[in-house]
Amino acid sequence: MTRTTLCMTKLVPSLPWLLPFSLLVTLAGYFGPWVPHRVSGLVITGLDLAEYLKFLPVIRSGQIVVWREGFYLPLVLVSLAASFWAFQRYPRRQGWWRWPSRVLLLATATVAALNLLPPAWDQSTFTNPEFRQQIIALGFCLLVMGTSPLWALLPRLLTTGIVVLLGLGALWYPLYNFSQLLPAIRELYQQPLVAGWGMYTMATGVVILLVLHGIELCNLDS
């Protein structure tokens, strides 16, 4: 057995502790400031970006074309990852920690999913084509959360692979498109803005999540 394999074997049992941590770090960064400003009303969080970008001149003119709903990928990632892992079995998640960890993961999945709702919504929101994709994502995340014990019965290779693919999308898409939009926001604010701590924190959480699931994939293959 190689040293790398031994390290992975030792790290895998820590997933029940590290996974909730990575999810909470991801959410903290997502809800944190991506565009900082001394005036609180001008601070833009990761959650705000999907709505805020619609009002940027470069978007309205078609100069920059982005998939708006892609900025919600971190929420979908956190919700599904938490639901997939809530009922997974690990030796160190037995006894008193078993149910508290499940409650924490399911609560995290629910909070992440509900934030897919538009900022101002009513009954017409659910039939509005503009919000169709995020409403579908919301419904799917809540469905997976409600049936999470069944998802734990599926092969781990499947659920872990889904999380890895979502994680790559949640890492690349928001960061890349935010870098495209930041110059337009600087021009709008007439200030030399830089990315806030929220973006880096979210990216750190997603990277930790990807590493944990990469270790899990390697462990499944070994």
Secondary structure, DSSP 8 states (H G I E B T S, - for coil): --HHHHHHHHHGGGHHHHHHHHHHHHHHHHHSEEE--SSGGG-EEHHHHHHHGGGSHHHHTTSS---GGGGGHHHHHHHHHHHHHTT---GGG-GGGHHHHHHHHHHHHHHHHHTTS-SS--GGGGG-GGGHHHHHHHHHHHHHHHTHHHHTTS-HHHHHHHHHHHHHHHHHHHHHHHHHHHHHHHHHHTS-----HHHHHHHHHHHHHHHHHHHHHHHHH-
